[in-house]
Amino acid sequence: MNATPDEREEQRGRPTYQTRTIRLIGDIQRETAEAMLRNAPLDPLRPLELVLREEPKARRLDQNSAMWAGPLRDIAEQAWVGGRQFSSEVWHEHFKREYLPEDASSDPYDQAQLAMLVKNPQTYRKWDMTPKGDRVLVGSSTQLTERGFSEYMRQIEADGANMGVEFHVAPATAA
């Protein structure tokens, strides 16, 4: 007889602990966090990890607008590769493949780095597989934090500069 998922968990010890996030903005959230910590299982074979950090800031809409009106447009208008030019959309896809952060390894340092660059490091994936086994880009610049997006933009600008692109300041939007 095959064991059910619950029976298999019981055979391995405790059930898998679901990731939880609490934003500490008041006493209620602090009390909730304290209660969760008091009741968390202690398991030397499968220990839990407690991480406290500042909430990552999502990229700003003005950063996104600046990317399209600035570096992507300038690169599309000025860069030549293999005797041809490419649209801003093609450059955007190219740069996502090149410069979006890779998924974190099991190394805690890599996980900490990813947590500074993407909004939700527990669910972030840059790549996935199609049913035929082909690798496909699923990551998006919308998943980046403000810091991650700034780093992404620096890499785009460096690539453009290496191709001889002269960047212009994006026009200010009317208020």
C-alpha positions in Angstrom: 0.0 0.0 0.0 1.3 3.5 -0.9 1.7 6.1 1.9 -0.3 9.3 1.6 1.7 12.6 1.5 0.8 13.2 5.2 2.0 9.7 6.1 5.3 10.2 4.3 5.8 13.5 6.1 5.1 11.8 9.4 7.6 9.1 8.6 10.3 11.7 7.9 9.6 13.5 11.2 7.8 16.9 11.3 5.8 18.3 8.3 7.5 20.8 6.0 7.4 24.2 7.5 5.6 26.8 5.3 7.5 30.0 4.7 5.9 32.9 6.5 6.5 36.6 6.3 5.4 39.2 8.9 5.9 42.9 8.3 6.8 44.4 11.7 4.8 47.6 11.6 3.2 47.5 15.1 2.8 45.6 18.4 0.3 43.1 16.9 2.8 41.9 14.3 5.6 41.8 16.9 3.4 39.6 19.2 2.5 37.4 16.2 6.2 36.9 15.4 7.1 36.2 19.0 4.3 33.6 19.2 5.4 31.9 16.0 9.0 31.8 17.2 8.0 30.3 20.6 6.0 27.6 18.8 8.4 26.9 16.0 9.7 23.3 16.0 13.3 22.7 17.1 14.8 20.1 14.8 18.5 19.4 14.6 18.1 17.4 11.4 16.0 19.9 9.6 16.5 23.2 11.4 14.4 26.3 10.6 16.1 29.5 9.6 15.1 32.9 11.0 16.0 36.0 8.9 15.2 39.5 9.9 15.8 42.2 7.3 14.4 45.5 6.0 11.5 44.9 3.6 12.9 45.2 0.0 11.6 48.2 -1.9 10.0 47.3 -5.2 11.3 49.1 -8.3 9.6 52.4 -8.9 7.5 53.1 -11.9 9.7 56.1 -12.8 12.7 53.6 -13.0 10.7 51.6 -15.5 9.8 54.6 -17.5 13.3 55.9 -17.5 14.6 52.5 -18.8 12.3 52.6 -21.8 12.7 56.4 -22.6 16.4 56.3 -21.9 18.9 53.5 -22.3 16.7 51.1 -24.3 15.7 53.8 -26.7 19.3 55.1 -27.1 20.7 51.6 -27.6 17.9 50.7 -30.2 18.7 54.0 -32.1 22.5 53.8 -32.0 23.8 50.3 -31.6 24.6 48.1 -34.5 25.3 44.3 -34.1 26.1 42.1 -37.0 25.3 44.9 -39.5 21.8 45.6 -38.1 19.9 47.4 -35.4 17.3 45.9 -33.0 14.2 47.3 -31.4 13.9 48.4 -27.8 11.8 45.3 -27.1 14.4 43.0 -28.5 17.1 44.7 -26.5 14.9 44.4 -23.4 14.6 40.6 -23.9 18.3 40.3 -24.5 19.2 42.2 -21.4 16.8 40.2 -19.2 18.5 37.0 -20.4 21.9 38.5 -19.7 21.4 40.4 -16.5 18.4 39.3 -14.5 19.7 37.6 -11.4 20.0 33.8 -11.6 18.0 31.7 -9.1 19.7 31.3 -5.7 21.7 28.2 -5.0 21.6 26.6 -1.6 24.5 28.8 -0.5 23.3 31.2 2.2 25.5 34.0 0.7 23.8 33.6 -2.7 20.3 33.6 -1.1 21.1 36.8 0.8 22.3 38.5 -2.4 19.2 37.4 -4.2 17.0 38.8 -1.4 18.5 42.2 -2.0 17.8 42.1 -5.7 14.3 40.6 -6.1 11.0 41.3 -4.2 10.3 37.7 -3.4 13.4 35.5 -3.4 11.4 32.4 -2.2 9.4 32.3 -5.4 11.7 34.0 -7.9 12.8 32.1 -10.9 14.7 33.3 -14.0 14.2 30.2 -16.0 11.7 27.4 -16.4 11.3 24.5 -18.7 8.7 23.9 -21.4 6.9 20.5 -21.6 9.4 19.6 -24.4 12.3 20.4 -22.1 13.4 23.7 -23.6 14.6 26.4 -21.3 12.5 29.5 -21.3 12.9 32.9 -19.7 10.2 33.6 -17.1 12.0 36.2 -15.0 10.9 39.8 -15.3 12.4 43.1 -14.4 9.1 43.7 -12.6 10.3 41.3 -10.0 13.3 43.4 -9.1 13.7 45.5 -6.0 14.7 49.2 -6.3 18.3 48.1 -5.7 18.1 45.2 -8.1 16.6 47.4 -10.9 19.4 50.0 -10.4 22.0 47.3 -10.7 20.2 45.9 -13.8 20.2 49.4 -15.4 23.9 49.9 -14.7 24.6 46.6 -16.6 22.5 47.7 -19.5 24.2 51.1 -19.7 27.7 49.5 -19.5 26.8 47.2 -22.4 25.5 50.2 -24.4 28.6 52.2 -23.6 30.8 49.3 -24.8 28.9 49.5 -28.2 29.6 53.2 -28.4 26.1 54.4 -27.4 25.9 58.0 -26.1 23.1 58.1 -23.6 20.7 61.0 -23.3 18.8 62.1 -20.2 15.2 60.9 -20.3 12.8 63.7 -20.7 11.0 64.7 -17.4 7.4 63.7 -17.4 4.8 66.5 -16.9 3.2 66.7 -13.5 
